[in-house]
Amino acid sequence: MSKRRGGKNADPHRQPMPNEALAAYVSLGRQLATKMAETNFRTLTAEPGWTAAQVEVATEHAIARMDIGARDLLNEKGADHGAEHWQAIWTAMEGCYRETTAALLDGASVRGRDPLQ
């Protein structure tokens, strides 16, 4: 018996993800978000006179772009971006991006807002 094209069982993206795989994707997503946040922060704070408000606005824009880009990529590949496993990965990525940026801002406040290298 063959599976009907387009049927519920035909799409591997809609199948449950093993816990180990989900944990690996969450970890990878957090690593990627950390690197992106660090790069974005250093770019924004490379010049004197930057403000925390500028960093916060740029952070919101970066997160929105990441979300849109990831959703577009998943839709292109036929995956459901609203699926439970995607939500877990995205929540981890977004939270890590925000945590990293906040930690970098805290560290920069201690240094007196000098340009960061």
C-alpha positions in Angstrom: 0.0 0.0 0.0 1.5 3.4 -0.9 1.0 6.6 0.9 -1.1 9.2 -0.8 0.8 12.2 -1.9 0.1 15.2 0.3 -1.3 13.0 3.0 -0.6 13.5 6.7 2.1 10.8 6.8 3.8 12.0 3.7 5.4 15.1 5.2 8.4 14.3 7.5 8.3 17.9 8.8 5.0 17.2 10.5 6.2 14.0 12.3 7.2 14.2 16.0 10.8 15.1 16.6 12.8 12.8 18.9 13.7 14.6 22.2 17.4 14.2 21.4 17.1 15.9 18.0 15.0 18.7 19.5 17.6 19.3 22.2 20.3 19.4 19.5 18.4 21.9 17.4 17.7 24.1 20.5 21.4 24.0 21.4 22.4 24.9 17.8 19.8 27.7 17.7 21.1 29.2 21.0 24.7 29.1 19.7 23.6 30.8 16.5 21.6 33.4 18.3 24.5 34.1 20.7 26.9 34.7 17.8 24.4 36.9 16.0 23.8 39.0 19.1 27.5 39.4 19.8 28.2 40.5 16.2 25.3 42.9 16.1 26.2 44.4 19.4 29.8 44.9 18.5 28.8 46.5 15.2 26.4 48.9 16.9 28.8 49.9 19.7 31.9 50.3 17.5 31.5 54.1 17.5 31.5 56.5 20.5 28.2 57.9 21.5 26.0 54.8 21.1 23.1 54.4 23.4 21.4 51.5 25.1 18.1 52.6 23.4 19.8 52.2 20.0 20.9 48.7 20.9 17.5 47.8 22.2 15.8 49.0 19.0 18.3 47.2 16.8 17.8 44.1 18.9 14.0 44.1 18.2 14.6 44.6 14.5 17.2 41.8 14.4 14.9 39.4 16.1 12.0 40.3 13.8 14.3 39.7 10.7 15.5 36.4 12.2 11.9 35.3 12.7 10.8 36.3 9.2 13.8 34.8 7.6 13.4 31.5 9.5 9.7 31.3 8.7 10.3 32.0 5.0 13.0 29.3 4.9 10.7 26.8 6.6 7.7 27.6 4.4 10.0 27.3 1.3 11.0 23.8 2.5 7.3 22.9 3.2 7.7 22.8 7.0 5.2 24.1 9.4 6.7 27.0 11.3 3.9 26.8 13.8 4.8 23.3 14.8 5.6 22.6 18.4 9.3 21.7 17.8 9.7 25.0 15.8 8.2 27.0 18.7 10.7 25.4 21.1 13.6 26.2 18.9 12.5 29.7 18.2 11.8 30.5 21.8 15.3 29.3 22.8 16.9 31.4 20.0 14.9 34.6 20.8 15.6 34.3 24.5 19.3 33.6 24.0 19.6 36.6 21.7 17.9 38.9 24.3 20.0 37.4 27.2 23.2 37.9 25.3 22.4 41.4 24.3 21.4 42.3 27.9 24.6 40.8 29.3 26.7 42.7 26.8 24.8 46.0 27.6 25.4 45.4 31.3 29.1 44.8 30.7 29.4 47.9 28.5 27.7 50.0 31.2 30.5 49.0 33.6 33.1 50.2 31.1 31.4 53.5 30.6 30.1 53.1 27.0 33.5 53.3 25.3 33.6 51.8 21.8 33.8 48.0 22.1 36.2 46.0 20.0 
